[in-house]
């Protein structure tokens, strides 16, 4: 019977970096466990073997090992929970991009002798960028593609 092993983070019960050890490597994995992890070892006799195998070994597209989904282990009970990957939060994606656009103009608002009318355009643009999260709610945007971004001033 082939044995498999994965490292599970103690803090949250999620597999570490999608590492899977097979056969003799599974036995060796138990000897060098990262400090913040435990080893989950399983073989064909495990009650959830088919699902574990599909997630860990065959990279089934429905389930993933990274932090957004996969296997979550409860170390107190030994129970496994299988979680489907969820898409990133719209607000997180939009804010990250918006913050990059704001950072691109940070230096301009700090220039003491920047021409007034051009500075006003930059300030207006930055204000419109900061309003994007409110517009998501107001306009019921559902995806990042729905977001209508303000036009960047030509002189930037």
N, CA and C atoms as an extended XYZ file, in Angstrom:
468
Properties=species:S:1:pos:R:3:atomname:S:1:resname:S:1:resid:I:1 pbc="F F F"
N         0.841       -1.173        0.000 N   UNK     1
C         0.000        0.000        0.000 CA  UNK     1
C         0.893        1.245        0.000 C   UNK     1
N         0.631        2.171       -0.910 N   UNK     2
C         1.414        3.401       -0.995 CA  UNK     2
C         0.959        4.388        0.074 C   UNK     2
N         1.934        4.963        0.759 N   UNK     3
C         1.623        5.960        1.793 CA  UNK     3
C         1.928        7.355        1.260 C   UNK     3
N         1.115        8.320        1.691 N   UNK     4
C         1.267        9.714        1.316 CA  UNK     4
C         1.363       10.550        2.589 C   UNK     4
N         2.016       11.693        2.504 N   UNK     5
C         2.115       12.578        3.670 CA  UNK     5
C         2.151       14.024        3.200 C   UNK     5
N         1.541       14.882        4.002 N   UNK     6
C         1.604       16.323        3.746 CA  UNK     6
C         1.836       17.029        5.075 C   UNK     6
N         2.491       18.195        5.003 N   UNK     7
C         2.658       19.028        6.189 CA  UNK     7
C         1.430       19.912        6.333 C   UNK     7
N         0.903       19.976        7.555 N   UNK     8
C        -0.266       20.797        7.844 CA  UNK     8
C         0.144       21.856        8.861 C   UNK     8
N        -0.168       23.126        8.583 N   UNK     9
C         0.147       24.203        9.522 CA  UNK     9
C        -0.706       24.064       10.780 C   UNK     9
N        -0.064       24.130       11.940 N   UNK    10
C        -0.787       23.985       13.208 CA  UNK    10
C        -1.745       25.143       13.451 C   UNK    10
N        -1.369       26.345       13.040 N   UNK    11
C        -2.184       27.524       13.351 CA  UNK    11
C        -3.538       27.535       12.669 C   UNK    11
N        -3.609       26.965       11.441 N   UNK    12
C        -4.877       27.042       10.729 CA  UNK    12
C        -5.315       25.726       10.081 C   UNK    12
N        -4.498       24.672       10.184 N   UNK    13
C        -4.883       23.381        9.635 CA  UNK    13
C        -4.851       23.281        8.125 C   UNK    13
N        -4.137       24.187        7.474 N   UNK    14
C        -4.074       24.195        6.011 CA  UNK    14
C        -2.722       23.629        5.569 C   UNK    14
N        -2.690       22.834        4.498 N   UNK    15
C        -1.427       22.254        4.023 CA  UNK    15
C        -0.385       23.324        3.695 C   UNK    15
N         0.862       22.975        3.971 N   UNK    16
C         1.992       23.873        3.732 CA  UNK    16
C         2.447       23.763        2.288 C   UNK    16
N         2.313       24.821        1.535 N   UNK    17
C         2.853       24.946        0.174 CA  UNK    17
C         2.482       23.820       -0.784 C   UNK    17
N         1.456       23.052       -0.494 N   UNK    18
C         1.053       21.993       -1.397 CA  UNK    18
C         2.058       20.864       -1.533 C   UNK    18
N         2.979       20.721       -0.564 N   UNK    19
C         3.969       19.648       -0.628 CA  UNK    19
C         3.318       18.312       -0.315 C   UNK    19
N         3.573       17.313       -1.150 N   UNK    20
C         3.053       15.971       -0.914 CA  UNK    20
C         4.213       14.992       -1.042 C   UNK    20
N         4.351       14.116       -0.054 N   UNK    21
C         5.413       13.118       -0.056 CA  UNK    21
C         4.778       11.760       -0.310 C   UNK    21
N         5.435       10.936       -1.140 N   UNK    22
C         4.872        9.655       -1.546 CA  UNK    22
C         5.864        8.536       -1.228 C   UNK    22
N         5.328        7.407       -0.784 N   UNK    23
C         6.147        6.224       -0.534 CA  UNK    23
C         7.154        6.441        0.582 C   UNK    23
N         8.422        6.090        0.310 N   UNK    24
C         9.453        6.218        1.349 CA  UNK    24
C         9.658        7.672        1.744 C   UNK    24
N         9.388        8.599        0.839 N   UNK    25
C         9.487       10.029        1.175 CA  UNK    25
C         8.452       10.415        2.224 C   UNK    25
N         7.294        9.733        2.219 N   UNK    26
C         6.254       10.011        3.215 CA  UNK    26
C         6.742        9.643        4.607 C   UNK    26
N         7.473        8.549        4.697 N   UNK    27
C         8.038        8.156        5.992 CA  UNK    27
C         9.108        9.146        6.429 C   UNK    27
N         9.945        9.560        5.503 N   UNK    28
C        11.006       10.528        5.808 CA  UNK    28
C        10.427       11.881        6.204 C   UNK    28
N         9.274       12.240        5.647 N   UNK    29
C         8.651       13.542        5.951 CA  UNK    29
C         8.361       13.674        7.434 C   UNK    29
N         8.088       12.560        8.084 N   UNK    30
C         7.791       12.590        9.520 CA  UNK    30
C         9.020       12.892       10.364 C   UNK    30
N        10.193       12.730        9.790 N   UNK    31
C        11.432       12.939       10.539 CA  UNK    31
C        11.879       14.400       10.545 C   UNK    31
N        11.465       15.154        9.559 N   UNK    32
C        11.880       16.558        9.444 CA  UNK    32
C        10.663       17.459        9.260 C   UNK    32
N         9.891       17.606       10.297 N   UNK    33
C         8.663       18.391       10.243 CA  UNK    33
C         8.975       19.839       10.612 C   UNK    33
N         8.562       20.807        9.779 N   UNK    34
C         8.740       22.212       10.151 CA  UNK    34
C         8.106       22.497       11.507 C   UNK    34
N         8.680       23.424       12.255 N   UNK    35
C         8.232       23.705       13.620 CA  UNK    35
C         6.753       24.043       13.727 C   UNK    35
N         6.211       24.743       12.761 N   UNK    36
C         4.815       25.182       12.847 CA  UNK    36
C         3.843       24.210       12.181 C   UNK    36
N         4.286       22.967       11.959 N   UNK    37
C         3.465       22.001       11.218 CA  UNK    37
C         3.353       20.659       11.940 C   UNK    37
N         2.374       19.886       11.473 N   UNK    38
C         2.249       18.473       11.809 CA  UNK    38
C         2.159       17.726       10.490 C   UNK    38
N         2.352       16.415       10.546 N   UNK    39
C         2.289       15.607        9.335 CA  UNK    39
C         0.958       14.860        9.295 C   UNK    39
N         0.293       14.923        8.172 N   UNK    40
C        -0.894       14.114        7.938 CA  UNK    40
C        -0.464       12.998        6.986 C   UNK    40
N        -0.493       11.757        7.485 N   UNK    41
C        -0.119       10.611        6.670 CA  UNK    41
C        -1.387        9.815        6.364 C   UNK    41
N        -1.478        9.321        5.140 N   UNK    42
C        -2.652        8.544        4.749 CA  UNK    42
C        -2.282        7.555        3.658 C   UNK    42
N        -3.100        6.514        3.530 N   UNK    43
C        -2.956        5.539        2.457 CA  UNK    43
C        -4.351        5.161        1.967 C   UNK    43
N        -4.434        4.111        1.152 N   UNK    44
C        -5.698        3.726        0.540 CA  UNK    44
C        -6.771        3.349        1.563 C   UNK    44
N        -6.381        3.029        2.793 N   UNK    45
C        -7.363        2.636        3.801 CA  UNK    45
C        -8.020        3.839        4.498 C   UNK    45
N        -7.530        5.039        4.262 N   UNK    46
C        -8.105        6.239        4.884 CA  UNK    46
C        -9.519        6.454        4.342 C   UNK    46
N       -10.458        6.819        5.214 N   UNK    47
C       -11.861        6.971        4.802 CA  UNK    47
C       -12.055        8.027        3.720 C   UNK    47
N       -11.182        9.027        3.668 N   UNK    48
C       -11.284       10.086        2.668 CA  UNK    48
C       -10.187        9.982        1.610 C   UNK    48
N        -9.673        8.761        1.407 N   UNK    49
C        -8.524        8.608        0.511 CA  UNK    49
C        -8.783        9.155       -0.890 C   UNK    49
N        -9.921        8.804       -1.504 N   UNK    50
C       -10.174        9.230       -2.890 CA  UNK    50
C       -10.132       10.744       -3.023 C   UNK    50
N       -10.745       11.430       -2.073 N   UNK    51
C       -10.745       12.884       -2.128 CA  UNK    51
C        -9.358       13.447       -1.824 C   UNK    51
N        -8.690       12.903       -0.813 N   UNK    52
C        -7.329       13.348       -0.500 CA  UNK    52
C        -6.418       13.160       -1.705 C   UNK    52
N        -6.513       12.002       -2.321 N   UNK    53
C        -5.675       11.706       -3.483 CA  UNK    53
C        -5.961       12.682       -4.623 C   UNK    53
N        -7.235       12.954       -4.874 N   UNK    54
C        -7.570       13.858       -5.975 CA  UNK    54
C        -7.095       15.275       -5.701 C   UNK    54
N        -7.132       15.688       -4.439 N   UNK    55
C        -6.698       17.043       -4.101 CA  UNK    55
C        -5.175       17.156       -4.114 C   UNK    55
N        -4.517       16.207       -3.482 N   UNK    56
C        -3.082       16.335       -3.256 CA  UNK    56
C        -2.250       15.827       -4.424 C   UNK    56
N        -2.630       14.713       -4.997 N   UNK    57
C        -1.781       14.080       -5.990 CA  UNK    57
C        -2.149       14.470       -7.417 C   UNK    57
N        -3.450       14.559       -7.734 N   UNK    58
C        -3.839       14.791       -9.122 CA  UNK    58
C        -4.193       16.230       -9.437 C   UNK    58
N        -4.144       17.118       -8.464 N   UNK    59
C        -4.497       18.534       -8.629 CA  UNK    59
C        -5.845       18.729       -9.325 C   UNK    59
N        -6.868       18.136       -8.759 N   UNK    60
C        -8.236       18.300       -9.232 CA  UNK    60
C        -8.557       19.795       -9.305 C   UNK    60
N        -9.075       20.290      -10.440 N   UNK    61
C        -9.310       21.731      -10.566 CA  UNK    61
C       -10.389       22.295       -9.648 C   UNK    61
N       -11.239       21.445       -9.077 N   UNK    62
C       -12.298       21.952       -8.207 CA  UNK    62
C       -11.744       22.286       -6.827 C   UNK    62
N       -10.754       21.534       -6.379 N   UNK    63
C       -10.167       21.756       -5.061 CA  UNK    63
C        -8.716       22.172       -5.207 C   UNK    63
N        -8.256       23.015       -4.309 N   UNK    64
C        -6.891       23.514       -4.345 CA  UNK    64
C        -6.264       23.381       -2.971 C   UNK    64
N        -4.930       23.322       -2.927 N   UNK    65
C        -4.234       23.278       -1.657 CA  UNK    65
C        -3.854       24.643       -1.105 C   UNK    65
N        -3.679       25.676       -1.902 N   UNK    66
C        -3.245       26.946       -1.343 CA  UNK    66
C        -4.201       27.491       -0.300 C   UNK    66
N        -3.843       28.631        0.273 N   UNK    67
C        -4.580       29.167        1.418 CA  UNK    67
C        -6.041       29.479        1.116 C   UNK    67
N        -6.435       29.608       -0.139 N   UNK    68
C        -7.829       29.921       -0.444 CA  UNK    68
C        -8.740       28.711       -0.455 C   UNK    68
N        -8.200       27.545       -0.187 N   UNK    69
C        -9.061       26.379       -0.158 CA  UNK    69
C        -8.274       25.100       -0.088 C   UNK    69
N        -8.968       23.984        0.018 N   UNK    70
C        -8.332       22.689        0.073 CA  UNK    70
C        -8.716       21.955        1.341 C   UNK    70
N        -7.736       21.317        1.952 N   UNK    71
C        -7.953       20.530        3.156 CA  UNK    71
C        -7.712       21.404        4.376 C   UNK    71
N        -8.613       21.350        5.321 N   UNK    72
C        -8.405       22.002        6.609 CA  UNK    72
C        -8.510       20.908        7.661 C   UNK    72
N        -7.476       20.783        8.494 N   UNK    73
C        -7.422       19.717        9.492 CA  UNK    73
C        -7.681       20.297       10.870 C   UNK    73
N        -8.579       19.664       11.617 N   UNK    74
C        -8.811       20.012       13.009 CA  UNK    74
C        -7.958       19.045       13.829 C   UNK    74
N        -6.879       19.559       14.447 N   UNK    75
C        -5.939       18.685       15.146 CA  UNK    75
C        -6.531       18.109       16.428 C   UNK    75
N        -7.522       18.764       17.007 N   UNK    76
C        -8.124       18.249       18.242 CA  UNK    76
C        -8.972       17.011       17.967 C   UNK    76
N        -9.731       17.044       16.871 N   UNK    77
C       -10.628       15.921       16.570 CA  UNK    77
C       -10.071       14.991       15.493 C   UNK    77
N        -9.102       15.476       14.723 N   UNK    78
C        -8.573       14.693       13.613 CA  UNK    78
C        -9.437       14.751       12.376 C   UNK    78
N       -10.512       15.534       12.422 N   UNK    79
C       -11.421       15.638       11.282 CA  UNK    79
C       -10.809       16.474       10.164 C   UNK    79
N       -11.142       16.091        8.952 N   UNK    80
C       -10.730       16.848        7.768 CA  UNK    80
C       -11.952       17.554        7.208 C   UNK    80
N       -11.766       18.771        6.787 N   UNK    81
C       -12.819       19.513        6.108 CA  UNK    81
C       -12.279       19.879        4.740 C   UNK    81
N       -13.086       19.708        3.723 N   UNK    82
C       -12.675       20.036        2.376 CA  UNK    82
C       -13.395       21.310        1.951 C   UNK    82
N       -12.611       22.295        1.561 N   UNK    83
C       -13.154       23.617        1.271 CA  UNK    83
C       -12.880       23.960       -0.180 C   UNK    83
N       -13.929       24.370       -0.890 N   UNK    84
C       -13.733       24.825       -2.265 CA  UNK    84
C       -13.064       26.188       -2.245 C   UNK    84
N       -12.247       26.425       -3.249 N   UNK    85
C       -11.559       27.703       -3.349 CA  UNK    85
C       -12.583       28.797       -3.618 C   UNK    85
N       -12.432       29.910       -2.927 N   UNK    86
C       -13.322       31.047       -3.149 CA  UNK    86
C       -12.555       32.142       -3.875 C   UNK    86
N       -13.226       32.861       -4.749 N   UNK    87
C       -12.531       33.934       -5.452 CA  UNK    87
C       -12.168       35.051       -4.478 C   UNK    87
N       -11.126       35.802       -4.785 N   UNK    88
C       -10.756       36.905       -3.905 CA  UNK    88
C       -11.886       37.932       -3.824 C   UNK    88
N       -11.988       38.605       -2.704 N   UNK    89
C       -13.003       39.615       -2.480 CA  UNK    89
C       -12.823       40.757       -3.480 C   UNK    89
N       -13.918       41.200       -4.089 N   UNK    90
C       -13.877       42.274       -5.075 CA  UNK    90
C       -13.220       43.526       -4.495 C   UNK    90
N       -13.588       43.868       -3.252 N   UNK    91
C       -13.027       45.074       -2.643 CA  UNK    91
C       -11.519       44.964       -2.481 C   UNK    91
N       -11.015       43.773       -2.117 N   UNK    92
C        -9.570       43.586       -1.950 CA  UNK    92
C        -8.833       43.771       -3.271 C   UNK    92
N        -9.384       43.196       -4.333 N   UNK    93
C        -8.753       43.298       -5.653 CA  UNK    93
C        -8.741       44.751       -6.122 C   UNK    93
N        -9.892       45.409       -6.005 N   UNK    94
C       -10.016       46.788       -6.481 CA  UNK    94
C        -9.143       47.727       -5.645 C   UNK    94
N        -9.167       47.561       -4.331 N   UNK    95
C        -8.346       48.431       -3.469 CA  UNK    95
C        -6.858       48.281       -3.776 C   UNK    95
N        -6.418       47.064       -4.023 N   UNK    96
C        -5.002       46.840       -4.325 CA  UNK    96
C        -4.593       47.598       -5.589 C   UNK    96
N        -5.417       47.506       -6.631 N   UNK    97
C        -5.109       48.220       -7.869 CA  UNK    97
C        -5.219       49.729       -7.668 C   UNK    97
N        -6.283       50.153       -6.969 N   UNK    98
C        -6.479       51.575       -6.686 CA  UNK    98
C        -5.298       52.146       -5.912 C   UNK    98
N        -4.803       51.411       -4.926 N   UNK    99
C        -3.671       51.881       -4.128 CA  UNK    99
C        -2.406       52.024       -4.964 C   UNK    99
N        -2.249       51.155       -5.958 N   UNK   100
C        -1.112       51.283       -6.878 CA  UNK   100
C        -1.229       52.567       -7.692 C   UNK   100
N        -2.434       52.855       -8.172 N   UNK   101
C        -2.642       54.084       -8.941 CA  UNK   101
C        -2.419       55.329       -8.078 C   UNK   101
N        -2.863       55.281       -6.838 N   UNK   102
C        -2.620       56.408       -5.928 CA  UNK   102
C        -1.128       56.587       -5.666 C   UNK   102
N        -0.438       55.484       -5.455 N   UNK   103
C         1.005       55.560       -5.186 CA  UNK   103
C         1.765       56.162       -6.366 C   UNK   103
N         1.258       55.936       -7.580 N   UNK   104
C         1.905       56.491       -8.778 CA  UNK   104
C         1.876       58.015       -8.799 C   UNK   104
N         0.967       58.616       -8.047 N   UNK   105
C         0.868       60.083       -8.051 CA  UNK   105
C         1.240       60.716       -6.714 C   UNK   105
N         1.623       59.914       -5.743 N   UNK   106
C         1.975       60.441       -4.414 CA  UNK   106
C         3.029       61.542       -4.483 C   UNK   106
N         4.065       61.308       -5.252 N   UNK   107
C         5.167       62.268       -5.302 CA  UNK   107
C         4.742       63.610       -5.907 C   UNK   107
N         3.758       63.578       -6.794 N   UNK   108
C         3.341       64.811       -7.462 CA  UNK   108
C         2.645       65.784       -6.516 C   UNK   108
N         1.879       65.268       -5.569 N   UNK   109
C         1.156       66.162       -4.662 CA  UNK   109
C         2.082       66.749       -3.603 C   UNK   109
N         3.316       66.281       -3.559 N   UNK   110
C         4.275       66.791       -2.586 CA  UNK   110
C         5.233       67.827       -3.183 C   UNK   110
N         5.116       68.051       -4.491 N   UNK   111
C         5.974       69.038       -5.142 CA  UNK   111
C         5.422       70.431       -4.837 C   UNK   111
N         6.186       71.269       -4.114 N   UNK   112
C         5.636       72.553       -3.669 CA  UNK   112
C         5.310       73.534       -4.793 C   UNK   112
N         6.023       73.484       -5.909 N   UNK   113
C         5.769       74.464       -6.971 CA  UNK   113
C         5.108       73.833       -8.197 C   UNK   113
N         4.352       72.739       -8.000 N   UNK   114
C         3.644       72.116       -9.118 CA  UNK   114
C         2.562       73.084       -9.594 C   UNK   114
N         2.416       73.280      -10.901 N   UNK   115
C         1.429       74.238      -11.412 CA  UNK   115
C         0.022       73.962      -10.877 C   UNK   115
N        -0.652       75.007      -10.404 N   UNK   116
C        -1.939       74.896       -9.727 CA  UNK   116
C        -3.012       74.153      -10.481 C   UNK   116
N        -3.244       74.466      -11.751 N   UNK   117
C        -4.328       73.808      -12.480 CA  UNK   117
C        -4.013       72.334      -12.725 C   UNK   117
N        -2.735       72.036      -12.935 N   UNK   118
C        -2.351       70.633      -13.126 CA  UNK   118
C        -2.464       69.857      -11.811 C   UNK   118
N        -2.095       70.513      -10.708 N   UNK   119
C        -2.215       69.893       -9.400 CA  UNK   119
C        -3.690       69.632       -9.070 C   UNK   119
N        -4.560       70.573       -9.436 N   UNK   120
C        -5.993       70.376       -9.202 CA  UNK   120
C        -6.505       69.137       -9.938 C   UNK   120
N        -6.021       68.908      -11.150 N   UNK   121
C        -6.429       67.719      -11.917 CA  UNK   121
C        -5.960       66.438      -11.222 C   UNK   121
N        -4.755       66.475      -10.687 N   UNK   122
C        -4.212       65.309       -9.976 CA  UNK   122
C        -5.032       65.052       -8.708 C   UNK   122
N        -5.329       66.115       -7.970 N   UNK   123
C        -6.108       65.956       -6.739 CA  UNK   123
C        -7.511       65.423       -7.036 C   UNK   123
N        -8.104       65.893       -8.121 N   UNK   124
C        -9.428       65.415       -8.519 CA  UNK   124
C        -9.372       63.930       -8.904 C   UNK   124
N        -8.333       63.562       -9.628 N   UNK   125
C        -8.125       62.161      -10.023 CA  UNK   125
C        -7.953       61.267       -8.788 C   UNK   125
N        -7.142       61.723       -7.847 N   UNK   126
C        -6.910       60.944       -6.627 CA  UNK   126
C        -8.191       60.812       -5.799 C   UNK   126
N        -8.976       61.863       -5.753 N   UNK   127
C       -10.247       61.820       -5.030 CA  UNK   127
C       -11.196       60.799       -5.667 C   UNK   127
N       -11.226       60.788       -7.000 N   UNK   128
C       -12.077       59.832       -7.716 CA  UNK   128
C       -11.607       58.394       -7.456 C   UNK   128
N       -10.293       58.188       -7.365 N   UNK   129
C        -9.772       56.861       -7.054 CA  UNK   129
C       -10.192       56.421       -5.649 C   UNK   129
N       -10.135       57.354       -4.708 N   UNK   130
C       -10.513       57.016       -3.328 CA  UNK   130
C       -12.013       56.715       -3.207 C   UNK   130
N       -12.816       57.223       -4.136 N   UNK   131
C       -14.265       56.985       -4.117 CA  UNK   131
C       -14.669       55.638       -4.721 C   UNK   131
N       -13.763       54.954       -5.366 N   UNK   132
C       -14.091       53.697       -6.061 CA  UNK   132
C       -14.789       52.681       -5.150 C   UNK   132
N       -14.312       52.410       -3.922 N   UNK   133
C       -15.033       51.424       -3.093 CA  UNK   133
C       -16.502       51.784       -2.855 C   UNK   133
N       -16.796       53.076       -2.667 N   UNK   134
C       -18.192       53.486       -2.493 CA  UNK   134
C       -19.000       53.284       -3.776 C   UNK   134
N       -18.362       53.482       -4.911 N   UNK   135
C       -19.048       53.318       -6.192 CA  UNK   135
C       -19.367       51.848       -6.472 C   UNK   135
N       -18.545       50.942       -5.931 N   UNK   136
C       -18.827       49.506       -6.103 CA  UNK   136
C       -20.201       49.198       -5.522 C   UNK   136
N       -20.454       49.721       -4.339 N   UNK   137
C       -21.741       49.480       -3.676 CA  UNK   137
C       -22.860       50.219       -4.407 C   UNK   137
N       -22.637       51.510       -4.670 N   UNK   138
C       -23.659       52.346       -5.300 CA  UNK   138
C       -24.092       51.792       -6.659 C   UNK   138
N       -23.126       51.340       -7.467 N   UNK   139
C       -23.425       50.874       -8.820 CA  UNK   139
C       -23.617       49.361       -8.915 C   UNK   139
N       -23.508       48.662       -7.767 N   UNK   140
C       -23.678       47.215       -7.716 CA  UNK   140
C       -22.736       46.485       -8.671 C   UNK   140
N       -21.477       46.947       -8.720 N   UNK   141
C       -20.488       46.267       -9.548 CA  UNK   141
C       -20.177       44.924       -8.915 C   UNK   141
N       -20.069       43.876       -9.732 N   UNK   142
C       -19.865       42.518       -9.237 CA  UNK   142
C       -18.466       41.959       -9.496 C   UNK   142
N       -17.795       42.469      -10.511 N   UNK   143
C       -16.467       41.958      -10.869 CA  UNK   143
C       -15.516       43.136      -11.088 C   UNK   143
N       -14.212       42.896      -11.062 N   UNK   144
C       -13.258       43.986      -11.331 CA  UNK   144
C       -13.460       44.610      -12.717 C   UNK   144
N       -13.968       43.811      -13.655 N   UNK   145
C       -14.201       44.330      -15.009 CA  UNK   145
C       -15.348       45.334      -15.050 C   UNK   145
N       -16.237       45.298      -14.069 N   UNK   146
C       -17.357       46.237      -14.016 CA  UNK   146
C       -16.916       47.636      -13.588 C   UNK   146
N       -15.812       47.724      -12.892 N   UNK   147
C       -15.372       48.991      -12.311 CA  UNK   147
C       -15.014       49.990      -13.408 C   UNK   147
N       -15.547       51.190      -13.275 N   UNK   148
C       -15.231       52.273      -14.204 CA  UNK   148
C       -14.198       53.160      -13.513 C   UNK   148
N       -12.978       53.113      -14.021 N   UNK   149
C       -11.875       53.853      -13.408 CA  UNK   149
C       -11.835       55.282      -13.922 C   UNK   149
N       -11.460       56.227      -13.075 N   UNK   150
C       -11.347       57.620      -13.534 CA  UNK   150
C       -10.197       57.746      -14.546 C   UNK   150
N       -10.349       58.720      -15.414 N   UNK   151
C        -9.332       58.962      -16.433 CA  UNK   151
C        -8.130       59.656      -15.822 C   UNK   151
N        -6.971       59.091      -16.062 N   UNK   152
C        -5.720       59.664      -15.540 CA  UNK   152
C        -5.394       60.933      -16.326 C   UNK   152
N        -5.047       62.012      -15.649 N   UNK   153
C        -4.678       63.237      -16.366 CA  UNK   153
C        -3.518       62.982      -17.333 C   UNK   153
N        -3.584       63.627      -18.489 N   UNK   154
C        -2.582       63.404      -19.541 CA  UNK   154
C        -1.171       63.779      -19.114 C   UNK   154
N        -1.024       64.773      -18.269 N   UNK   155
C         0.308       65.272      -17.935 CA  UNK   155
C         1.057       64.427      -16.906 C   UNK   155
N         0.420       63.389      -16.426 N   UNK   156
C         1.092       62.529      -15.443 CA  UNK   156
C         1.957       61.519      -16.176 C   UNK   156
